[in-house]
Amino acid sequence: MEKVRIVEIAEEASTTSSVVIEKANELGIKVKSPQSSVNEAQAEEILNYIMTGESKLLKSEKTPKKK
């Protein structure tokens, strides 16, 4: 699988590398710098999360039901 750098994801999403790093970490993908690399599947997941706010990698949070 090909590796994709964080800075490349930022360019594609029209955002900054720091935003991409933050979103990746929220998804449990540990990256530290714009030069860090992720695999293609992770890159797609990060990009999708930035664009839509949704990801399969996020743990579902159950909200308490109102009575």
C-alpha positions in Angstrom: 0.0 0.0 0.0 1.2 3.5 -0.8 1.9 6.0 2.0 0.4 9.4 2.0 1.8 12.4 3.9 -0.3 14.5 6.2 0.6 17.6 4.2 -0.8 16.0 1.1 -4.1 15.3 2.8 -4.2 18.9 4.0 -3.7 20.1 0.5 -6.5 17.9 -0.8 -8.9 19.0 1.9 -8.0 22.7 1.6 -7.0 22.9 5.2 -3.9 23.1 7.4 -1.7 20.2 8.5 -2.5 20.9 12.1 -6.2 20.3 11.5 -5.4 17.0 9.7 -3.2 15.9 12.6 -5.9 16.8 15.1 -8.6 14.9 13.2 -6.3 11.9 12.7 -5.6 11.7 16.4 -9.4 11.9 17.1 -9.7 8.8 14.9 -7.0 7.0 16.8 -4.4 7.4 14.0 -1.3 8.6 15.8 0.6 11.2 13.8 2.9 14.0 15.0 4.0 16.1 12.1 3.0 17.2 8.6 5.7 14.9 7.3 4.2 11.8 9.0 2.7 9.2 6.7 -0.4 7.1 6.8 -1.6 4.3 4.5 -4.1 5.0 1.7 -7.1 3.6 3.7 -6.3 5.8 6.7 -5.8 8.9 4.4 -9.3 8.3 2.9 -10.8 7.9 6.3 -9.2 11.1 7.6 -10.2 13.0 4.5 -13.8 11.7 4.8 -13.9 12.7 8.5 -12.7 16.2 7.7 -15.2 16.7 4.9 -18.3 15.1 6.5 -17.6 14.8 10.2 -18.3 11.1 10.0 -16.1 8.1 10.3 -16.3 4.4 10.8 -13.3 4.6 13.2 -15.1 6.8 15.7 -16.5 5.0 18.7 -20.2 5.5 18.8 -21.2 7.6 21.7 -24.5 6.8 23.3 -26.5 9.7 24.5 -28.7 9.2 27.5 -32.4 9.1 26.6 -34.5 11.9 28.0 -37.5 10.9 30.1 
